[in-house]
Amino acid sequence: MFFPTVYKLDRFSRNKYEMAIHRKHHKDNGIKILSAMENIPDSLEGVLLESLLEGMNQYYSEECFYGHNFNLHIFEYTVSL
């Protein structure tokens, strides 16, 4: 079995859907993704923790995207005045 290591899971994917596809593809090929900074155990609690981290990563990614767009709209409004 091959164990590639990522710094954190959010570097691997920031979308829960993409993460599920990548994880399934890797699992089918005998690859298990490990995180250097997140200690995720190989137990039922680890499955829950991975799911929680994936949800938090997607939330953070979307929050940054919408926050950035909101700030751009404010900037465009103040420049046009």
Order of alpha helices (4+ residues) and beta strands (2+ residues): beta-alpha-alpha-beta-alpha
